[in-house]
Amino acid sequence: MHPNPKFRWEDREAMADFVRDVGMGLVFAGTPDGPRVAHVPVIFCDGRLQFHLARGNAITRHLDGATALFVVNGPDSYISPGWYGIGPNEVPTWNYVSVEVEGRVRQLDRAALIAQVDALTAEQEARHAPDAPWTRDKADPVHIDRMFDAILGFELDPQAWRGTMKLGQNKPAEARASVADALDAAGRRSIAHLMRNVES
């Protein structure tokens, strides 16, 4: 994470909410073939992060019992030095929000995998299709069983949370507001909103 303490994000509950809101991230693990990464949807269950992967994914055979890193990225944007309006000695940078969760991984049995997929689906359907949510009982059970044969479920027990909110907290409030205006004009409204509301 970013070394500047001004950008450190230490509110674990807020970080967990951020992970829930994004719902997708990257799981990294070391393997005998070098580091590997997979993109996975995620859900919390009893304080643990649960996710699933295609059985054929190269990382799956290295996850059970491993220490892994799960990373969720939020809004980000390039920041032009001229947007600050505070003089010629500013330099280009990139603002962003990110959370890392490190912990031990264990493989789920089939019943827990099914429960994880059902919970993940229910959470996302409530957000995206609340009037007609999809559930697996709407599909052919033989087909669904085959789909479950093709994936493996895992859970990560968080041992460390590290967050970064690099939103110009090291700049004067007027300079941050000026950058936020420029980001709004460029259509980068999410990060502009965060810059206007972050505590310096």
C-alpha positions as a LaTeX table, in Angstrom:
\begin{tabular}{lrrr}
\hline
Residue & $x$ (\AA) & $y$ (\AA) & $z$ (\AA) \\
\hline
Met1 & 0.00 & 0.00 & 0.00 \\
His2 & 1.06 & 3.64 & $-0.31$ \\
Pro3 & 3.75 & 4.56 & 2.25 \\
Asn4 & 2.41 & 8.06 & 2.98 \\
Pro5 & 0.45 & 7.84 & 6.27 \\
Lys6 & $-1.93$ & 10.56 & 5.03 \\
Phe7 & $-3.33$ & 8.01 & 2.58 \\
Arg8 & $-3.63$ & 5.14 & 5.04 \\
Trp9 & $-7.13$ & 3.76 & 5.48 \\
Glu10 & $-7.55$ & 1.96 & 8.79 \\
Asp11 & $-11.32$ & 1.78 & 9.31 \\
Arg12 & $-11.81$ & $-1.97$ & 8.98 \\
Glu13 & $-15.60$ & $-1.78$ & 8.95 \\
Ala14 & $-15.52$ & 0.80 & 6.15 \\
Met15 & $-13.03$ & $-1.34$ & 4.23 \\
Ala16 & $-15.30$ & $-4.38$ & 4.60 \\
Asp17 & $-18.24$ & $-2.32$ & 3.31 \\
Phe18 & $-16.10$ & $-1.25$ & 0.37 \\
Val19 & $-15.24$ & $-4.89$ & $-0.44$ \\
Arg20 & $-18.95$ & $-5.79$ & $-0.23$ \\
Asp21 & $-19.93$ & $-2.88$ & $-2.46$ \\
Val22 & $-17.39$ & $-3.70$ & $-5.16$ \\
Gly23 & $-17.99$ & $-7.46$ & $-4.86$ \\
Met24 & $-15.08$ & $-8.45$ & $-7.11$ \\
Gly25 & $-11.36$ & $-8.57$ & $-6.64$ \\
Leu26 & $-8.06$ & $-10.30$ & $-7.31$ \\
Val27 & $-6.67$ & $-13.21$ & $-5.32$ \\
Phe28 & $-2.87$ & $-13.58$ & $-5.45$ \\
Ala29 & $-0.89$ & $-16.63$ & $-4.33$ \\
Gly30 & 2.63 & $-17.92$ & $-4.67$ \\
Thr31 & 3.02 & $-21.18$ & $-6.59$ \\
Pro32 & 5.99 & $-23.33$ & $-7.65$ \\
Asp33 & 5.52 & $-21.78$ & $-11.09$ \\
Gly34 & 5.70 & $-18.24$ & $-9.73$ \\
Pro35 & 3.01 & $-15.83$ & $-8.50$ \\
Arg36 & $-0.50$ & $-16.35$ & $-9.84$ \\
Val37 & $-3.64$ & $-14.19$ & $-9.76$ \\
Ala38 & $-7.32$ & $-14.83$ & $-10.40$ \\
His39 & $-10.28$ & $-12.47$ & $-10.71$ \\
Val40 & $-13.06$ & $-13.58$ & $-8.36$ \\
Pro41 & $-16.44$ & $-12.43$ & $-7.07$ \\
Val42 & $-16.51$ & $-12.43$ & $-3.28$ \\
Ile43 & $-18.94$ & $-12.52$ & $-0.38$ \\
Phe44 & $-18.50$ & $-12.35$ & 3.39 \\
Cys45 & $-19.57$ & $-15.32$ & 5.52 \\
Asp46 & $-18.94$ & $-15.20$ & 9.29 \\
Gly47 & $-16.18$ & $-12.64$ & 8.80 \\
Arg48 & $-14.42$ & $-14.65$ & 6.10 \\
Leu49 & $-14.15$ & $-13.88$ & 2.40 \\
Gln50 & $-15.58$ & $-16.64$ & 0.23 \\
Phe51 & $-15.03$ & $-17.01$ & $-3.49$ \\
His52 & $-15.04$ & $-19.63$ & $-6.22$ \\
Leu53 & $-12.96$ & $-20.36$ & $-9.29$ \\
Ala54 & $-13.09$ & $-22.57$ & $-12.34$ \\
Arg55 & $-11.65$ & $-25.96$ & $-11.37$ \\
Gly56 & $-9.20$ & $-25.66$ & $-14.28$ \\
Asn57 & $-7.76$ & $-22.33$ & $-13.12$ \\
Ala58 & $-4.02$ & $-22.80$ & $-12.54$ \\
Ile59 & $-4.15$ & $-21.15$ & $-9.11$ \\
Thr60 & $-6.76$ & $-23.51$ & $-7.60$ \\
Arg61 & $-4.41$ & $-26.38$ & $-6.79$ \\
His62 & $-2.18$ & $-24.02$ & $-4.78$ \\
Leu63 & $-4.78$ & $-22.24$ & $-2.61$ \\
Asp64 & $-5.85$ & $-24.75$ & 0.05 \\
Gly65 & $-3.71$ & $-24.03$ & 3.12 \\
Ala66 & $-1.86$ & $-21.14$ & 1.46 \\
Thr67 & $-1.54$ & $-17.56$ & 2.63 \\
Ala68 & $-3.06$ & $-15.42$ & $-0.09$ \\
Leu69 & $-3.70$ & $-11.77$ & $-0.77$ \\
Phe70 & $-7.10$ & $-10.52$ & $-1.90$ \\
Val71 & $-7.15$ & $-7.03$ & $-3.49$ \\
Val72 & $-10.14$ & $-4.85$ & $-4.31$ \\
Asn73 & $-9.68$ & $-1.68$ & $-6.34$ \\
Gly74 & $-12.14$ & 1.19 & $-6.40$ \\
Pro75 & $-12.31$ & 4.43 & $-8.36$ \\
Asp76 & $-9.03$ & 5.79 & $-9.69$ \\
Ser77 & $-7.77$ & 8.47 & $-12.06$ \\
Tyr78 & $-4.73$ & 10.19 & $-13.45$ \\
Ile79 & $-4.25$ & 13.65 & $-11.91$ \\
Ser80 & $-2.74$ & 16.39 & $-14.07$ \\
Pro81 & $-0.46$ & 18.84 & $-12.21$ \\
Gly82 & $-2.24$ & 21.82 & $-13.78$ \\
Trp83 & $-5.52$ & 20.88 & $-12.11$ \\
Tyr84 & $-4.24$ & 21.89 & $-8.67$ \\
Gly85 & $-3.88$ & 25.57 & $-9.55$ \\
Ile86 & $-1.15$ & 26.04 & $-6.95$ \\
Gly87 & 2.02 & 26.59 & $-8.97$ \\
Pro88 & 4.46 & 25.04 & $-11.42$ \\
Asn89 & 6.19 & 22.56 & $-9.10$ \\
Glu90 & 3.41 & 19.98 & $-8.88$ \\
Val91 & 3.89 & 16.66 & $-10.67$ \\
Pro92 & 1.53 & 14.14 & $-12.27$ \\
Thr93 & 0.10 & 11.45 & $-10.00$ \\
Trp94 & $-2.68$ & 8.89 & $-9.80$ \\
Asn95 & $-5.39$ & 8.92 & $-7.15$ \\
Tyr96 & $-7.08$ & 5.68 & $-6.15$ \\
Val97 & $-8.84$ & 3.63 & $-3.49$ \\
Ser98 & $-7.75$ & 0.07 & $-2.72$ \\
Val99 & $-8.03$ & $-2.58$ & $-0.01$ \\
Glu100 & $-5.78$ & $-5.60$ & 0.56 \\
Val101 & $-6.89$ & $-8.51$ & 2.73 \\
Glu102 & $-4.29$ & $-11.11$ & 3.65 \\
Gly103 & $-5.07$ & $-14.47$ & 5.19 \\
Arg104 & $-5.08$ & $-18.25$ & 5.17 \\
Val105 & $-7.20$ & $-19.98$ & 2.54 \\
Arg106 & $-9.06$ & $-23.25$ & 2.85 \\
Gln107 & $-11.07$ & $-25.13$ & 0.27 \\
Leu108 & $-14.82$ & $-25.44$ & 0.84 \\
Asp109 & $-16.71$ & $-28.69$ & 0.58 \\
Arg110 & $-19.49$ & $-28.96$ & $-1.99$ \\
Ala111 & $-22.28$ & $-28.01$ & 0.43 \\
Ala112 & $-20.40$ & $-24.86$ & 1.50 \\
Leu113 & $-19.61$ & $-24.07$ & $-2.16$ \\
Ile114 & $-23.32$ & $-24.28$ & $-3.05$ \\
Ala115 & $-24.23$ & $-22.09$ & $-0.06$ \\
Gln116 & $-21.56$ & $-19.57$ & $-1.10$ \\
Val117 & $-22.80$ & $-19.36$ & $-4.68$ \\
Asp118 & $-26.42$ & $-19.07$ & $-3.50$ \\
Ala119 & $-25.52$ & $-16.28$ & $-1.06$ \\
Leu120 & $-23.44$ & $-14.42$ & $-3.65$ \\
Thr121 & $-26.19$ & $-14.74$ & $-6.25$ \\
Ala122 & $-28.89$ & $-13.57$ & $-3.81$ \\
Glu123 & $-26.81$ & $-10.53$ & $-2.80$ \\
Gln124 & $-26.11$ & $-9.49$ & $-6.38$ \\
Glu125 & $-29.62$ & $-10.24$ & $-7.66$ \\
Ala126 & $-31.04$ & $-8.03$ & $-4.88$ \\
Arg127 & $-28.93$ & $-5.19$ & $-6.27$ \\
His128 & $-29.32$ & $-5.74$ & $-9.98$ \\
Ala129 & $-32.57$ & $-7.62$ & $-10.58$ \\
Pro130 & $-34.72$ & $-7.13$ & $-7.46$ \\
Asp131 & $-38.03$ & $-7.44$ & $-9.33$ \\
Ala132 & $-37.26$ & $-10.86$ & $-10.77$ \\
Pro133 & $-34.23$ & $-12.34$ & $-8.99$ \\
Trp134 & $-32.63$ & $-15.43$ & $-10.47$ \\
Thr135 & $-32.26$ & $-18.49$ & $-8.25$ \\
Arg136 & $-30.80$ & $-21.83$ & $-9.22$ \\
Asp137 & $-34.16$ & $-23.57$ & $-8.83$ \\
Lys138 & $-35.15$ & $-21.77$ & $-12.07$ \\
Ala139 & $-32.58$ & $-23.84$ & $-13.98$ \\
Asp140 & $-32.34$ & $-27.54$ & $-14.83$ \\
Pro141 & $-30.84$ & $-29.23$ & $-11.73$ \\
Val142 & $-28.72$ & $-31.58$ & $-13.85$ \\
His143 & $-27.19$ & $-28.59$ & $-15.63$ \\
Ile144 & $-26.60$ & $-26.81$ & $-12.31$ \\
Asp145 & $-24.89$ & $-29.92$ & $-10.89$ \\
Arg146 & $-22.55$ & $-29.96$ & $-13.88$ \\
Met147 & $-21.76$ & $-26.30$ & $-13.32$ \\
Phe148 & $-20.88$ & $-27.00$ & $-9.68$ \\
Asp149 & $-18.64$ & $-29.86$ & $-10.84$ \\
Ala150 & $-16.65$ & $-27.29$ & $-12.83$ \\
Ile151 & $-15.86$ & $-24.91$ & $-9.93$ \\
Leu152 & $-14.14$ & $-25.00$ & $-6.55$ \\
Gly153 & $-14.97$ & $-22.84$ & $-3.55$ \\
Phe154 & $-12.57$ & $-21.27$ & $-1.07$ \\
Glu155 & $-12.61$ & $-19.00$ & 1.96 \\
Leu156 & $-9.95$ & $-16.63$ & 3.18 \\
Asp157 & $-9.69$ & $-15.98$ & 6.92 \\
Pro158 & $-8.48$ & $-12.35$ & 7.16 \\
Gln159 & $-5.34$ & $-11.89$ & 9.25 \\
Ala160 & $-4.47$ & $-8.39$ & 8.02 \\
Trp161 & $-6.36$ & $-5.52$ & 6.38 \\
Arg162 & $-4.52$ & $-2.74$ & 4.54 \\
Gly163 & $-6.29$ & 0.13 & 2.88 \\
Thr164 & $-5.26$ & 3.13 & 0.80 \\
Met165 & $-7.34$ & 6.19 & 0.00 \\
Lys166 & $-4.99$ & 8.35 & $-2.03$ \\
Leu167 & $-7.23$ & 11.33 & $-2.69$ \\
Gly168 & $-4.97$ & 14.36 & $-2.42$ \\
Gln169 & $-5.07$ & 14.63 & 1.38 \\
Asn170 & $-1.52$ & 16.03 & 1.16 \\
Lys171 & $-2.78$ & 19.04 & $-0.83$ \\
Pro172 & $-4.67$ & 22.16 & 0.33 \\
Ala173 & $-8.47$ & 21.89 & 0.35 \\
Glu174 & $-8.78$ & 24.41 & $-2.51$ \\
Ala175 & $-6.39$ & 22.37 & $-4.67$ \\
Arg176 & $-8.37$ & 19.18 & $-3.97$ \\
Ala177 & $-11.60$ & 20.95 & $-4.91$ \\
Ser178 & $-10.01$ & 22.19 & $-8.14$ \\
Val179 & $-8.92$ & 18.64 & $-9.03$ \\
Ala180 & $-12.37$ & 17.29 & $-8.17$ \\
Asp181 & $-13.92$ & 19.85 & $-10.55$ \\
Ala182 & $-11.55$ & 18.76 & $-13.33$ \\
Leu183 & $-12.37$ & 15.10 & $-12.67$ \\
Asp184 & $-16.10$ & 15.86 & $-12.80$ \\
Ala185 & $-15.62$ & 17.61 & $-16.12$ \\
Ala186 & $-13.77$ & 14.53 & $-17.40$ \\
Gly187 & $-16.61$ & 12.24 & $-16.32$ \\
Arg188 & $-14.69$ & 10.72 & $-13.38$ \\
Arg189 & $-17.48$ & 11.48 & $-10.90$ \\
Ser190 & $-16.86$ & 8.66 & $-8.41$ \\
Ile191 & $-13.32$ & 9.69 & $-7.58$ \\
Ala192 & $-14.28$ & 13.38 & $-7.68$ \\
His193 & $-16.96$ & 12.68 & $-5.07$ \\
Leu194 & $-14.48$ & 10.82 & $-2.86$ \\
Met195 & $-11.94$ & 13.66 & $-3.12$ \\
Arg196 & $-14.56$ & 16.18 & $-2.00$ \\
Asn197 & $-15.53$ & 14.09 & 1.01 \\
Val198 & $-12.25$ & 12.67 & 2.29 \\
Glu199 & $-10.87$ & 13.95 & 5.57 \\
Ser200 & $-7.46$ & 15.59 & 5.24 \\
\hline
\end{tabular}
